[in-house]
Amino acid sequence: MQLPRLVLLLFLVAQMWDGIFTWVAVDAHGVAAEGNAILAGWMVLIGPAPTLLAAKLGAAAGGILLYAHGVHRALAGLTVLYAAGAIGPWMAHYGAM
C-alpha cells in the first residue's frame, strides 16, 4: 500500500473512532461532553447522531479532497493532530476508568 493511501486510511479511521468516542461520551454525560461549542450547539438543535454524522462525513470528505489533490503532508499532519488531540484524550479518559 502506498504511504499516502495509508495516511488517508488512518485519517478516516481516526474520524470514525473520534465519532464513536464522542457518541459514547455524549450518551453517558450529555452534550456537555462535546468540547466543540459549535457541535454542542448543533447537538442541542438537531441531536447528537445527525450532528456527529454530518461532522464526521464532512471531515472525511475534506480528507479525501486533500488526498485527491495530492496534499499528503497536510493530511498526514491532520492525522497526527487528530490522533493526539482528539483520539488520545478520549483513550486516556476511558482507559483510566
C-alpha positions as CSV (number, residue, x, y, z in Angstrom):
1,M,0.0,0.0,0.0
2,Q,1.3,3.4,-0.9
3,L,2.1,5.8,2.1
4,P,-0.5,8.4,1.0
5,R,-3.2,5.8,0.9
6,L,-2.2,4.6,4.3
7,V,-2.3,8.1,5.7
8,L,-5.8,8.6,4.2
9,L,-6.9,5.3,5.8
10,L,-5.5,6.3,9.2
11,F,-7.2,9.7,8.9
12,L,-10.6,8.1,8.1
13,V,-10.2,5.6,10.9
14,A,-9.3,8.5,13.3
15,Q,-12.5,10.2,12.2
16,M,-14.5,7.1,12.9
17,W,-13.1,6.5,16.3
18,D,-13.5,10.1,17.3
19,G,-17.1,9.9,16.3
20,I,-17.6,6.7,18.3
21,F,-15.8,8.1,21.4
22,T,-17.8,11.3,21.2
23,W,-21.1,9.4,20.8
24,V,-20.3,7.3,23.9
25,A,-19.3,10.3,26.0
26,V,-22.4,12.3,24.9
27,D,-24.6,9.4,25.5
28,A,-23.2,8.9,29.0
29,H,-22.7,12.5,30.1
30,G,-24.8,14.7,27.8
31,V,-23.9,17.3,25.3
32,A,-21.5,19.0,27.8
33,A,-19.1,16.2,26.9
34,E,-18.6,17.7,23.5
35,G,-15.7,20.2,23.6
36,N,-16.5,21.9,20.4
37,A,-19.2,24.6,21.2
38,I,-20.4,24.6,17.6
39,L,-21.0,20.9,17.5
40,A,-22.5,21.0,21.0
41,G,-25.0,23.7,19.8
42,W,-26.0,21.6,16.8
43,M,-26.4,18.6,19.1
44,V,-28.9,20.6,21.1
45,L,-30.7,21.7,18.0
46,I,-30.9,18.5,15.9
47,G,-29.5,15.8,18.2
48,P,-26.1,14.1,18.6
49,A,-26.5,11.4,15.9
50,P,-27.1,13.8,12.9
51,T,-24.6,16.3,14.2
52,L,-21.8,13.7,14.6
53,L,-22.7,12.1,11.3
54,A,-22.5,15.4,9.4
55,A,-19.3,16.4,11.2
56,K,-17.5,13.2,10.5
57,L,-18.7,12.9,6.9
58,G,-17.6,16.5,6.4
59,A,-14.2,15.8,7.9
60,A,-13.8,12.6,5.8
61,A,-14.8,14.5,2.7
62,G,-12.1,17.1,3.5
63,G,-9.5,14.4,4.0
64,I,-10.4,12.7,0.7
65,L,-10.2,16.1,-1.1
66,L,-6.7,16.6,0.4
67,Y,-5.7,13.2,-0.8
68,A,-7.1,13.7,-4.2
69,H,-5.3,17.0,-4.7
70,G,-2.0,15.5,-3.5
71,V,-1.8,17.5,-0.3
72,H,-0.5,14.4,1.5
73,R,1.7,16.2,4.1
74,A,-1.2,18.3,5.3
75,L,-3.3,15.2,5.5
76,A,-0.6,13.4,7.5
77,G,-0.3,16.4,9.8
78,L,-4.0,16.5,10.4
79,T,-4.0,12.7,11.1
80,V,-1.3,13.2,13.7
81,L,-3.2,16.1,15.2
82,Y,-6.4,14.1,15.4
83,A,-4.6,11.2,17.0
84,A,-3.0,13.4,19.6
85,G,-5.7,16.0,20.1
86,A,-8.9,14.0,19.7
87,I,-8.4,10.3,20.0
88,G,-5.6,10.4,22.6
89,P,-7.7,12.4,25.2
90,W,-10.7,10.0,24.8
91,M,-8.4,7.0,25.2
92,A,-6.7,8.5,28.2
93,H,-10.1,9.3,29.8
94,Y,-11.8,6.0,29.2
95,G,-8.6,4.0,29.6
96,A,-8.2,5.4,33.1
97,M,-11.7,4.2,34.2
